Amino acid sequence: MAEPADPVDWEAKYREGATPWERPGLHPAFLDWRARGVLRPGRVLVPGAGRSPEPLALAEAGFEVTVVDSAPSAIAAQTARLERVNLWAQVVKADFFTWEPGQPFDAIYDQTCLSALPPGLLPDYAARLRRWLRPGEKLFVLFVQTGQDGGPPFHCDLSRMHELFAPGEWEWPPVLPDPYPHPVGFTEQPVVLGRV
Ligand SMILES: C[S@@+](CC[C@H](N)C(=O)[O-])C[C@H]1O[C@@H](n2cnc3c(N)ncnc32)[C@H](O)[C@@H]1O
């Protein structure tokens, strides 16, 4: 699959308003996981959170939220939103390929972050996700399905995802739920992966 010729300038995209991945509200997968109690309060990491509303919703639901993103506009948006509520949240401006948390998390919520990364970076990213999560806890991830070469977002071929999140290291559900359509046209496969 083709890699981008240049690294993506996410900050420029926020400044230019070129953010087609942003949904108008909370992700339906998030609402489902929260309503069914699969996503249980604890210390949760949202990598590449951008300006998404889920970190605030998590904080309001009683989670201890940590957000990490490298784009200043994303950090400013999350900080402003989370500072308005008097809840525990940490907003970190960092490149998550060099950042390490002090201790692993009870849950990770990845929404269009993994799919934003060039496929060549995914083995490193998947290893980090495993390291950042406590054994026995869960990764809530949306695997973008574009069916096309190139990106972002990059197509997350499910066979490739099984290689990256290998059984033995990760527990997959026996049956995957239906994917969610995204307003822009691709679909997103929700998966809850148990960290072995
Ligand atoms: C496609 S956006 C998704 C944003 C958000 N999750 C959402 O659903 O709206 C990808 C985000 O990942 C962030 N990102 C990409 N690579 C990163 C890296 N190496 N370290 C930290 N953040 C990164 C970008 O700044 C951007 O905010």
The ligand as a MOL file (V3000), in Angstrom:
LIG
                    3D

  0  0  0     0  0            999 V3000
M  V30 BEGIN CTAB
M  V30 COUNTS 27 29 0 0 0
M  V30 BEGIN ATOM
M  V30 1 C -7.3160 11.6870 11.7310 0
M  V30 2 S -6.9640 12.6160 13.1930 0 CHG=1
M  V30 3 C -8.1190 11.8680 14.3220 0
M  V30 4 C -8.4640 12.7760 15.4690 0
M  V30 5 C -9.5330 12.2270 16.4350 0
M  V30 6 N -9.2010 10.9280 16.9540 0
M  V30 7 C -10.8980 12.2220 15.8280 0
M  V30 8 O -11.5090 11.1390 15.7180 0
M  V30 9 O -11.3810 13.3000 15.4490 0 CHG=-1
M  V30 10 C -5.4080 11.9630 13.7320 0
M  V30 11 C -4.8430 12.6610 14.9460 0
M  V30 12 O -3.6470 11.9820 15.3500 0
M  V30 13 C -2.6610 12.9290 15.6860 0
M  V30 14 N -1.3420 12.3100 15.4640 0
M  V30 15 C -0.9010 11.7490 14.3140 0
M  V30 16 N 0.3430 11.2750 14.4790 0
M  V30 17 C 0.6940 11.5520 15.7760 0
M  V30 18 C 1.8530 11.2990 16.5540 0
M  V30 19 N 2.9240 10.6720 16.0390 0
M  V30 20 N 1.8570 11.6990 17.8460 0
M  V30 21 C 0.7760 12.3300 18.3840 0
M  V30 22 N -0.3520 12.5910 17.6870 0
M  V30 23 C -0.3940 12.2120 16.4000 0
M  V30 24 C -2.9210 14.1150 14.7750 0
M  V30 25 O -2.3980 15.3190 15.2840 0
M  V30 26 C -4.4430 14.1020 14.7050 0
M  V30 27 O -5.0160 14.9320 15.6870 0
M  V30 END ATOM
M  V30 BEGIN BOND
M  V30 1 1 1 2
M  V30 2 1 2 3
M  V30 3 1 2 10
M  V30 4 1 3 4
M  V30 5 1 4 5
M  V30 6 1 5 6
M  V30 7 1 5 7
M  V30 8 2 7 8
M  V30 9 1 7 9
M  V30 10 1 10 11
M  V30 11 1 11 12
M  V30 12 1 11 26
M  V30 13 1 12 13
M  V30 14 1 13 14
M  V30 15 1 13 24
M  V30 16 1 14 15
M  V30 17 1 14 23
M  V30 18 2 15 16
M  V30 19 1 16 17
M  V30 20 1 17 18
M  V30 21 2 17 23
M  V30 22 1 18 19
M  V30 23 2 18 20
M  V30 24 1 20 21
M  V30 25 2 21 22
M  V30 26 1 22 23
M  V30 27 1 24 25
M  V30 28 1 24 26
M  V30 29 1 26 27
M  V30 END BOND
M  V30 END CTAB
M  END
